[in-house]
Amino acid sequence: SFDQERGRLSHGKAFLLLNLLPPHCETLGLGPSVVGSSALPILVQYFQRLKDESGKKAEMDKNTKPFFRSLSFDETTLGEREAFTLFPVLPYSLRVLNLKGNRIAKGGFKALAEAG
């Protein structure tokens, strides 16, 4: 489990930690320092890399990369723009997505439906 939701890490340090997560890490909590405007492209690249490396669902290797099953965002971290950018690159392994307190609006829900 890696919970950065209420942390005060710079986005550089947070991404360093994300890249060092062990393969058995199944729960991830993210806050504004990792999803904010300057950090958002880095988070998208991180998730895209995980998704690209995992390939199709049946080919996922749980022994080499983090296998996220649960992802939560600190309240008010995500807006429609962030949702539209992030949802298409969420990992295939994800089973729980906690959006409580976030205002992703209609466009964000549409992006989520299209990403599935």
Secondary structure, 3 states (H helix, E strand, C coil): CEECCCCCCCHHHHHHHHHCCCCCCCEEEECHHHHCCCCHHHHHHHHHHHHHHHCCHHHCCCCCCCCCCEEEECCCCCEHHHHHHHHHHCCCCCCEEECCCCECHHHHHHHHHHHC
